[in-house]
Amino acid sequence: MRLISQIEFPSFLYPCAQKIQNPWLIYIHLVHEIYDQGGYDLRLDYSRQLVPNLSVQDAAWVDKVLREQGLRLG
């Protein structure tokens, strides 16, 4: 699963020896690596509702994304 978000993540400064054209790509890559290497796809039960409950609008968005990713049955 790849990170999909309704919000824009905040910018942050980081020390780097080289100038990188798009540091955001590195950040999102790290988030994906942590998810993949951590086995979260095996640990999380995406068929369950989140606790605490989301707003109706956010819950509908999460449900749609999980169904598109094949992580929740329709």
Contacts in CASP RR format, 6 or more apart in sequence:
PFRMAT RR
TARGET T0000
AUTHOR 0000-0000-0000
METHOD contacts of the structure
MODEL  1
MRLISQIEFPSFLYPCAQKIQNPWLIYIHLVHEIYDQGGYDLRLDYSRQL
VPNLSVQDAAWVDKVLREQGLRLG
1 35 0 8 1.000
1 41 0 8 1.000
1 69 0 8 1.000
1 71 0 8 1.000
2 32 0 8 1.000
3 28 0 8 1.000
3 31 0 8 1.000
3 32 0 8 1.000
3 35 0 8 1.000
4 65 0 8 1.000
6 58 0 8 1.000
6 61 0 8 1.000
9 24 0 8 1.000
9 27 0 8 1.000
14 23 0 8 1.000
16 23 0 8 1.000
20 26 0 8 1.000
35 41 0 8 1.000
46 66 0 8 1.000
46 71 0 8 1.000
46 72 0 8 1.000
47 71 0 8 1.000
47 72 0 8 1.000
47 73 0 8 1.000
49 59 0 8 1.000
50 59 0 8 1.000
50 62 0 8 1.000
53 59 0 8 1.000
54 62 0 8 1.000
63 72 0 8 1.000
66 72 0 8 1.000
67 73 0 8 1.000
67 74 0 8 1.000
END
